[in-house]
């Protein structure tokens, strides 16, 4: 039985209920698939052949790094001069050299978005990692802690997040928004630009359950 939920109010006034235990999103009592689910329907699961225990350990580690990054970014926004301590190498890499090299300035972290079709019917929900500026350009970025980056998958993911971020009221103009991956894995630390795709890209996701 699902009992615990988190409720998020989007800038547009839309309320989203999220159940962390089952990773379910609801808008007006309608369950919406996650953006990750939409991606798997189109591209399949790139980790299908990986040992489930190995996959779980990697996912748990990635979640822990994401959580620490978010907490420290928010903490520093409240108290810019507070000294930071790191539990993970990836977090240390981000704060000690990745931010400085790429001139990353965080604006928003971990915001829930809703993705709508062309008739403004909600079709999916998710949560982007970071809205920031990179070299003074407004950028939507995703933290990745995997050893390799699946470029096709992450490009699709960020483009869907970007559309949802605009539709949910976080961003006013998608055309001026850059996309990228902040790749933090072990000793690695880099920003990877990602291409913005055209309108034709979205149709296979927005109409996935209508075909």
C-alpha positions in Angstrom: 0.0 0.0 0.0 1.4 3.4 -1.0 1.1 5.8 1.8 3.9 8.4 1.6 4.1 11.1 -1.1 5.8 14.3 -1.9 3.9 17.2 -3.5 5.5 19.7 -5.7 4.0 22.9 -7.0 5.3 23.9 -10.4 5.8 27.6 -11.4 2.7 27.2 -13.7 0.6 26.3 -10.6 0.3 22.6 -11.5 0.6 20.3 -8.5 2.5 17.0 -8.9 2.3 14.1 -6.4 5.4 11.9 -6.3 5.7 8.6 -4.5 9.4 7.9 -3.9 9.1 4.3 -2.9 7.5 3.3 -6.3 8.8 6.3 -8.3 5.3 7.2 -9.5 4.1 10.7 -10.6 0.5 11.9 -10.5 -1.1 15.0 -11.9 -4.8 15.5 -11.1 -4.9 11.8 -9.9 -3.7 10.7 -13.3 -0.5 8.6 -13.2 2.2 9.8 -15.6 5.1 7.6 -16.8 8.5 9.0 -16.0 10.7 10.4 -18.7 13.0 7.5 -18.0 10.2 5.1 -18.9 9.5 6.9 -22.1 13.1 6.6 -23.1 13.2 2.9 -22.3 10.1 2.4 -24.6 11.9 4.0 -27.5 15.5 2.9 -27.0 15.2 -0.2 -24.7 17.3 -0.8 -21.6 21.0 -0.3 -22.3 21.8 -2.1 -19.0 19.6 -5.2 -19.6 22.6 -7.5 -19.7 24.3 -6.1 -16.6 24.1 -8.2 -13.4 21.2 -6.7 -11.3 23.3 -6.6 -8.1 26.1 -4.6 -9.9 23.5 -2.4 -11.4 21.9 -1.7 -8.0 25.2 -0.9 -6.4 26.0 1.6 -9.2 22.5 3.1 -9.0 22.7 3.5 -5.2 26.2 5.1 -5.5 25.0 7.5 -8.2 22.0 8.5 -6.1 24.2 9.2 -3.1 26.5 11.4 -5.2 23.5 13.2 -6.7 22.1 13.8 -3.2 25.4 15.2 -1.9 25.8 17.5 -4.9 22.3 18.9 -4.5 22.7 19.3 -0.7 26.0 21.1 -1.0 24.9 23.3 -3.9 21.9 24.4 -2.0 23.9 24.9 1.2 26.4 27.1 -0.6 23.6 29.2 -2.1 22.4 29.9 1.4 25.9 30.5 2.9 28.4 31.2 0.1 31.5 31.2 2.4 30.7 28.0 4.2 33.5 25.4 4.0 32.4 22.2 2.2 33.3 18.6 3.0 32.9 15.8 0.6 32.0 12.1 1.1 32.7 11.2 -2.6 35.5 11.7 -5.0 33.0 12.8 -7.7 31.5 15.5 -5.5 35.0 16.8 -4.7 35.9 16.9 -8.4 32.8 18.9 -9.2 33.4 21.6 -6.6 37.2 21.7 -6.7 37.8 22.0 -10.4 34.8 21.2 -12.7 32.8 24.3 -11.7 35.8 26.6 -12.1 37.1 25.2 -15.4 33.7 25.4 -17.1 32.5 28.5 -15.1 29.4 26.7 -13.9 27.0 28.8 -11.7 24.0 26.8 -10.4 20.5 28.4 -10.4 18.1 25.5 -9.6 18.6 21.9 -8.6 16.3 18.8 -8.7 13.1 20.4 -10.0 10.1 18.3 -11.0 8.7 18.9 -14.5 5.7 17.8 -16.5 5.9 17.1 -20.2 2.8 17.9 -22.3 1.8 16.9 -25.8 0.7 19.4 -28.5 -2.8 19.6 -27.0 -1.4 20.5 -23.6 -2.3 17.1 -22.2 0.3 15.8 -19.6 2.1 12.7 -20.9 5.1 12.3 -18.6 6.9 13.7 -15.6 10.5 13.8 -14.3 13.1 15.8 -12.5 16.0 17.6 -13.9 19.3 17.8 -12.1 20.6 21.3 -12.6 19.7 24.6 -14.3 22.8 26.8 -14.4 25.0 29.0 -16.5 28.0 27.5 -18.2 30.4 30.1 -19.5 27.6 32.6 -19.0 25.1 30.6 -21.2 21.9 29.3 -19.7 22.2 25.5 -19.6 20.2 22.5 -18.5 22.6 19.9 -17.2 22.5 16.3 -16.0 25.0 14.7 -13.6 26.2 11.3 -14.7 28.4 9.0 -12.6 28.5 6.0 -15.0 31.8 5.1 -16.5 30.5 5.6 -20.0 28.0 8.0 -21.5 25.2 6.7 -23.8 25.1 9.8 -26.0 21.9 9.0 -27.9 20.1 8.3 -24.6 21.3 11.3 -22.7 20.7 13.6 -25.7 17.1 12.4 -25.8 16.7 12.7 -22.0 18.0 16.3 -21.8 15.9 17.4 -24.8 12.7 16.0 -23.1 13.7 17.7 -19.8 14.3 21.0 -21.6 10.8 20.9 -23.2 9.3 20.0 -19.9 11.2 22.7 -18.1 9.8 25.3 -20.5 6.2 23.9 -20.3 6.5 23.8 -16.5 7.5 27.4 -16.2 11.1 27.2 -15.2 12.5 28.5 -18.5 10.9 31.0 -20.8 12.7 30.4 -24.1 14.0 26.9 -25.0 15.8 28.2 -28.1 18.3 30.0 -25.9 18.9 27.0 -23.6 22.0 24.9 -23.9 22.2 21.3 -22.8 25.0 19.3 -21.4 26.2 16.4 -19.2 28.4 16.9 -16.1 30.3 13.6 -16.2 31.7 12.7 -12.8 33.0 9.2 -12.5 36.0 8.3 -10.3 38.8 10.7 -11.3 36.8 12.0 -14.3 35.3 15.4 -14.2 34.1 17.2 -17.4 31.3 19.0 -19.0 30.0 17.5 -22.3 27.8 19.7 -24.5 24.7 18.0 -25.9 22.8 18.9 -29.1 19.3 20.5 -29.0 17.0 18.6 -31.3 14.1 19.9 -33.4 10.3 19.6 -33.0 10.2 16.3 -35.1 12.2 14.6 -32.4 9.4 14.9 -29.8 6.6 13.2 -31.7 7.7 9.7 -31.1 7.7 10.4 -27.3 4.6 12.5 -27.0 2.5 10.0 -29.1 4.1 6.8 -27.8 0.8 5.5 -26.3 -1.4 6.7 -29.1 0.1 4.5 -31.9 
